Amino acid sequence: MRISVLITNCNYGQYVCEAIQSALDQTAQPDEIIIVDDGSTDDSIQRIEAAFSENNLVRLVKQDNGGHITAFNTAIQHSTGDIIFFLDADDYYAPNHIEGCLNVFKQEPKVDFVFTAYQYTGDQTGHVFRFEKSGSKGIAPVAAYFGRHWAGGQTSTLSVRKRLAEKIFPYPKAWASFTKGHGEVGLVHGSSILGAHKYYLKAPTVYYRSHGKNDDQQIRSACSSYNIELLTFSVIQHYWDQAGLSPLLHCKALSEFRTIEHPSKEELKVYRKLILSSPQPLLKRLEQVISAWKHYKKRQNA
């Protein structure tokens, strides 16, 4: 399997070389590391060229500033890997990150999308575990469309097969007008609606740098928050239309829930709400809620 690591950077000169080096230091080395510099005005380009200009695995692509979403498109356009890993320029990998994800892709041919736990570095410390157990997170178009369920993680924890990336990208140019960040919204929600089979690794092999400028740590204005909501709505509707799915799929929430190997309490709540709001007779909805509960309890003991 050919492996690509895609790094998007804008004015993270003080961090980006550490990100690149962490990709080079993997126990399963990538075949290419593509850095898209999105119009940096700091010394990012000089640092990258000074440190890696003679390394054949590292390729720097420069573009005018267009935001995270356009940088994603550019990175994908230049990638040649069968498995694609994403890495923000201010984060970095533990040495076994690629190997751990790659093992899942090799052992689980149906899996298209792997995401991992992560640990903070910088201003914060500690581990962040999205779920309690590693395992298949199933297929989730119903939860993504009708419940806005986030079946994924931070950008740097994500990896996908090329066959999935080709369905998701390129992002529509209009999305860049909503926000300068949040390129992972299309990747996470889009993959769910397009029927990707996802897998979660409870291994904190990504270091997520907390430095006060992270998108998820900013106090947003009402307009900024609303723009993110508009982006999310646009992303979800775009891929729903692309997949040609019917609103009647809502009735399949229970079947979808059963594709999750070890459902969490959070996922049980999501699907219970989806079942109860589906266009089915009340008695059938109640029967399905009970069936979902039984599946949850059974898998908790597995």
Secondary structure by P-SEA (a helix, b strand, c coil): cbbbbbbbbccccccaaaaaaaaaaccccccbbbbbbcccccaaaaaaaacccccccbbbbbbccccaaaaaaaaaaaccccbbbbbccccccccaaaaaaaaaaaacccccbbbbbbbbcccbbbbbbccccccccccccccccccccccccccccccccaaaaaaccccccccccccccccaaaaaaaaaaaccbbbbbccccbbbbbcccccccccccaaaaaaaaaaaaaaaaaaaaaaccccccccaaaaaaaacccccaaaaaaaaaaaaaccccaaaaaaaaaaaaaaaaaaaac
